[in-house]
Amino acid sequence: MKHLVYIFVILLSVSTLAQNTSLFEQGNALYNEGDFDQAILKYEAIIENGEHSAELYFNLANAHYKLNHIAPSIYYYEKALKLAPNDKEIKNNIAFARNMTIDAIGTVPEVGLSNYIKKLTNTFSFDIWAKAAVVFVCVFVVLFLTYYFAYSTTKKRLSFVSSMLCLGVTCLAVMFAFHKYNLDKKDKPAIIFAQESQIKSEPNLRSTEAFILHEGTKVQILDTVNSWKKIKLSDGKTGWVLNQDIKAL
């Protein structure tokens, strides 16, 4: 019975993959014909099937951009960038999309050692830092065993120094891995989808207006209270926005 279940799952996966490939090709064909609305429907159908990829999000963002859909285009470019953070084409297109936004928001400059460590941590993903730690700890074990069983004084010295260096690099990789994990955990970006959204000073409609944001602006979600989310801008300002006006990445 278990074998039949496995066979069914495999067949279902193959069928879904074939369907998604067909939808993607149809979407690309519609996009090339200039039928961006229909292309979007094809791409969204793939997402509904549980498929996610940088290429899919990138094409979906391009279709929205062609229709001047500011918020959706930026949203899906951001989604694509999360999966392919070093893709130059995605970075280039998202820059064009951001130029369509109304809000001009500055940034709070980060200086000092903490900023340098943050930049270094963000060089690689959590997975890469973790894998690097595993590799270096394995090398450390091999070198330490070489040191322990070696008869030559020179070989012992070289093995010991090399093993200690690997141990140090392992510790650094572990530190950066945990730091990256914490940074990613705190990172909760979202895009304003409402054409114009009143940001309140407190999570209720009776509170005073803190400022106004427009579609496409990227924010960070800090907290959620009922139908409100507390957000933070890159310039440090905070406020409360209705759930319906925002879409988390």
Residue pairs with C-beta under 8 A, 6 or more apart in sequence:
16 49
16 50
16 51
19 49
20 46
20 49
20 51
23 42
23 43
23 45
23 46
23 49
24 42
24 43
24 46
24 56
24 59
26 42
27 39
27 40
27 42
27 43
27 46
27 59
27 63
28 39
28 59
30 36
30 38
30 39
30 42
31 39
31 59
31 62
31 63
36 63
36 64
36 66
36 67
37 67
39 59
39 63
40 60
40 63
40 64
40 67
43 56
43 59
43 60
43 63
44 60
46 56
47 56
47 60
52 83
53 83
54 80
54 81
54 83
54 84
54 87
54 90
55 80
57 76
57 77
57 79
57 80
57 83
58 76
58 77
58 80
58 87
58 89
58 90
58 93
60 76
61 72
61 73
61 74
61 75
61 76
61 77
61 79
61 80
61 93
61 94
61 97
62 73
62 93
64 72
64 73
64 76
65 73
65 93
65 96
65 97
68 100
70 97
70 100
70 101
70 215
70 216
71 191
71 192
71 193
71 215
71 216
71 247
72 193
73 97
73 100
73 216
74 94
74 97
74 98
74 101
74 191
74 216
74 218
75 191
75 193
75 247
75 249
77 90
77 93
77 94
77 97
78 94
78 189
78 191
78 218
78 249
79 249
80 87
80 90
81 87
81 90
81 91
81 94
82 249
84 90
97 216
98 216
100 216
101 214
101 215
101 216
101 217
102 214
102 216
103 213
103 214
103 216
103 217
105 217
105 233
105 234
105 235
106 234
106 235
107 234
107 235
108 234
108 235
108 236
110 118
117 179
118 183
120 176
121 129
121 176
121 179
121 180
121 183
122 180
122 183
124 132
124 176
124 180
125 180
126 177
126 180
126 181
126 184
129 173
129 174
129 176
129 177
129 180
130 173
130 177
132 169
132 173
133 170
133 173
133 174
133 177
136 166
136 167
136 169
136 170
136 173
137 166
137 167
137 170
139 166
140 163
140 166
140 167
140 170
143 159
143 160
143 162
143 163
143 166
144 159
144 160
144 163
146 155
146 159
146 163
147 155
147 156
147 159
147 160
147 163
150 156
150 159
187 220
188 220
188 221
188 222
188 248
189 218
189 219
189 220
189 221
189 248
189 249
190 218
190 219
190 220
190 221
190 229
190 231
190 246
190 247
190 248
190 249
191 216
191 217
191 218
191 219
191 246
191 247
191 249
192 213
192 214
192 215
192 216
192 217
192 218
192 219
192 241
192 245
192 246
193 215
193 245
193 246
193 247
194 215
194 244
194 245
194 246
195 214
195 215
196 212
196 213
196 214
196 215
197 212
197 213
197 214
197 241
197 242
197 245
197 246
198 209
198 212
199 209
199 210
199 211
199 212
199 213
199 231
199 239
199 240
199 241
200 207
200 208
200 209
200 210
200 228
200 239
200 240
200 241
201 207
201 208
201 209
201 210
201 239
201 240
202 208
202 240
203 225
203 226
203 228
203 230
203 240
204 228
207 240
210 237
210 238
210 239
210 240
211 237
211 239
213 219
213 241
217 233
218 234
219 231
219 232
219 233
219 241
219 246
220 231
220 232
220 233
221 229
221 230
221 231
221 246
221 248
222 229
222 230
222 231
222 232
222 238
223 229
223 230
224 230
224 243
225 240
227 242
227 243
227 244
228 240
228 241
228 242
228 243
229 240
229 241
229 242
229 243
229 246
230 238
230 239
230 240
231 238
231 239
231 240
231 241
231 246
232 238
